[in-house]
Amino acid sequence: MYFFKGESVPSLYTKILGTILNKGKTISPRSLLTKEIGPVTIEVTNPRKRLFGHPNRKEVSIFTYIEGLWILLKEASLNRVGHYVPAMGNYVHERTKLFDGAYGPAIGNQFELVYQRLKEDRDTRQAIVVINQPYLHRLPTKDYPCTLSYQFLIRDNKLDMIAYMRSQDAYLGLVYDQGEFQWFLEILAGWLGIEVGRYIHIDGSLHLYKKYWDKARLVVKKDNDWDLYSTATVLDARLPKEDFDIVLSNLGLWEETCRLSKSYPEKEDWDFKNEFYNNLADIILAYNLRLRGYKEIANEIISSNNTDLGLIYRRRWLNE
C-alpha cells in the first residue's frame, strides 16, 4: 500500500511519479512494458488546487474542464472532446463512433440522486455514483472505464469525496481525472451550500507505460521550477443547483459556439453566474481563437488573467 497526503494532487505529483519510477514493479499488460505501484491512496485537503501546468508536462490544461463538461452533459460522441485531444478518437467504437464507456451516460442522474440523499440524511454513507457498468465486462472494447465509483460524505459540515479507480496511467489519466473529479466535488458542495472538504483518490494500479518513463523523469527533475499556486488566484466554483443548471447549459452552448463559429462570439448576452465560470468561458474562447490562428486576440484575452487556468496559458502563450 502506498499513501500520499498533502494540500493538493499537483503538489504531490513529482513524488508520485518518482515513487513509480524508483519502486514500481515491472509488468506487461497487453504486452506493454509498465512500472506499477498499488494499491495507492492519495489524500488532499484543498480540492480547488487541482490544475498542474508543470513547465515540463504541458498537458492540455483546459481539457480538465472540457472533459468534465462533456461528462456533465452526458455525452458519448467524440465531437467536443476530440477537438481538444484528437487522440481520443483512438478509443471510439468503430461502428457507433461513440465511446463504449463514456462516463456521462453511465452517471445519468446519479449526481442528482446523491444530492437528494445527502439533503435528506447528512450522515449517510450511501451517496454513491457508479461508473464502470457490468455489461462492459462482456464486451471487446477500446474504452473500458478506469473509474469504478465516487462516494460523497458530509463530515465536519464539509463535503468529502472518494474516487475509486481500478487502474490509472499516472502520466496521462491522473492529471485530468483528479481535476475533473474535484470539480464535481465542488459542484455538489455548491448544491448543498457547504464547503469542500477532503478529496481521496484510490487506485488499484497506478502506473507508467515505458514510453512515458523519460518524460516522467524530466518532470521529477524540474520539480523546483514549478509553483503554480504560489501566485495563481483560485476561484470558487460553487453555485446553488438552480443556478448551476443554467450555467451548465450555457457553458455547453458557449463552448460549441467558440469551437464551431467562424466569427468572434460576444459574451455579453451569456449568463455564467459567477467569476469562476465567466473566467472559464473567457479561456475557452481564447483557446479556440488560437486554434484558428488568432494568437494576438487570444493573448490579449489572457494577458492579465491570474487564475490558475489563466496563468498556465499566460506563461505558455506569452513566452512563445
Secondary structure, DSSP 8 states (H G I E B T S, - for coil): -EEEEES-HHHHHHHHHHHHHHH-EEE-GGG--EEEE-SEEEEES-TT------TTT---TTHHHHHHHHHHTT--BSHHHHHH-GGGGGGS-TTT-B-TT-HHHHHTTHHHHHHHHHHH-TT-S--EEE-S-GGGGGS--S---SEEEEEEEEETTEEEEEEEES-EETTTHHHHHHHHHHHHHHHHHHHHT-EEEEEEEEES-EEEEGGGHHHHHHHHHTGGG--HHHH-B-------HHHHHHHHHHHHHHHHHHHH-SS----TT----SHHHHHHHHHHHHHHHHHTT-HHHHHHHHTT--BHHHHHHHHHHTT-
